[in-house]
Amino acid sequence: MGYKIKELAELSGVSARTLRYYDQIGLLIPLRQAENGYRLYGEQQVDRLQQILFYRQLGMPLEEIRRTLDSAEYDRSRALEEHLAALRKQQEQLHLTLALL
């Protein structure tokens, strides 16, 4: 199944403008571009966007995200484990902050 840019924007919660920018900088390249100019995204692009959003949530700059995801050493499973650990750490920090209130 493929997604048009508007559909992917709605699915992911990012704007179509952001997706076009990610394409422009080579961070998230569509699966293909239709004759009418519409960008079409496949499951691999959806998975990559999920990884981009995880890294953005952790505050990583876009250029560093691109280098990380394009690296030959990139391991998706390890990255997900690292994301989970970072989210748990943030959760713990939020609990401590709330306890101080």
Disulfide bonds with the S-S distance in Angstrom:
none
